[in-house]
Amino acid sequence: MYLLNPTFLVTERLIAIVILLQTFELLQIKEAFTSVWSWQILKKDYAFLPARIQNRLSYLFDVPYFLFILDLRIFLAILLLAFPQPLILLGLLLTTLLICVRWRGTYNGGSDSMTVVVLLALTVGTFFHGHGLVMKGCLWYIALQTCLSYWISGLTKLRKKNWRNGQALYLLVTATNYETPKEAQQILKIPLVAKLASWSILLLECSFPLALLSPDWCLAYIAVALFFHLGNFFVFGLNRFVFAWMAAYPALYWCSHLSKLLTSR
Amino acid sequence: MNALLRVLIPSWRFFDDVGHVSKLFYQVDTAQKWQPCFQPQARHWYQLFLNPHTNLRLALNSLVDRLMSEISAINPQANKDQLPQSVSYQLVENLVRHQVRSLLPKAQSFRFKIVISAPGTLDADYDALISEMHEV
């Protein structure tokens, strides 16, 4: 059980902070719950359900009830910082899923998915506290999903010619709906820089599963990946990804001690 | 159920397809020029921790992309009457209505359009959707 419990504890604290930040953000845009994503429109997605169930859903997703879910999520995240109990994690998992359902999938794409991956594993792991095999399985689930998140993303890009020659990255920064800094646009105008930056991303993402080979490699990959996520924040504004993936790294690091795990009882 | 599956089974595909870009415009009077729906936002280092308005903008752009992918999946001519009844269309309509109300409180009606561009290609931009007039 080499550092199994401390890894759970650190991950629980990190995900609590991630959830607090995410929920504070949602509360700051609460006007959009009625001005754009109004439940009166969203509920048409559930028209196939019996009227009785549709009415019940209104008590979850209509405003002000939905705001209670956000408040509850903040309360549970604060509790998790002090008391990492399975029911608190279950509550956080359920409120996170409800929030995603109201956004018709996810609000912020991959960062919501990674939050759910970590919460799901922690919830199962804490319900089976003391069952080493289940707890290890939960950490492996987070670690493998983390590796997959980079690897799949890298492979799908590697197949595209415009990613291999740097053009896709240049277009992503200059011609899409992301509001990117002028400096990034200027520097990626140089084809060699765009190609080098593109291949750096491809190399990091495609080789990321190697992080599981040893703790030293893992730390190196985590450091580079953090730098990559910070870059994504400065260029594209994707702040949530930094913290959601940070919450997954302790499990990745724990799993990189594979050789020690195999010899431990 | 689809919404739940979308979050429980992550796709982990980020930025692999930099093909088409959907841009949303509105017009409050047919004689006036089309205006971009989104205004540029400033970015600061402290938004690393809390970045609600950029993330909202990303979600709104995803909403427009989703409407476009739904339009691509149907024959818009055959379903012309049904399109304004779709959830994605009405959410985009709400989004534009909210923008118009906050920027032009005296406007009576508006319409919106989605322009598709294919950066990096020789293809010209084209209007993929022009809505009917809607009341503010």
Interface residues (C-beta under 8 A of the other chain):
Chain A: L21 F24 E25 L26 Q28 I29 A32 S35 V36 W37 S38 I41 L42 K44 D45 L97 C100 V101 W103 R104 G105 T106 Y107 N108 G109 G110 D112 S113 M114 V116 V117 Q145 L148 S149 Y150 I152 S153 T156 K157 R159 K160 N162 W163 Q167 A168 L171 L172 T174 A175 T176 N177 Y178 E179 P181 L230 F233 F234 G237 L238 N239 R240 V242
Chain B: N2 A3 L4 R6 V7 L8 P10 S11 W12 R13 F14 F15 D16 D17 V18 V21 S22 K23 F38 P40 Q41 R43 Q47 L48 F49 L50 N51 P52 H53 T54 N55 L56 R57 L58 A59 L60 N61 S62 L63 R66 V87 Q90 L91 N94 L95 H98 S117 P119 G120
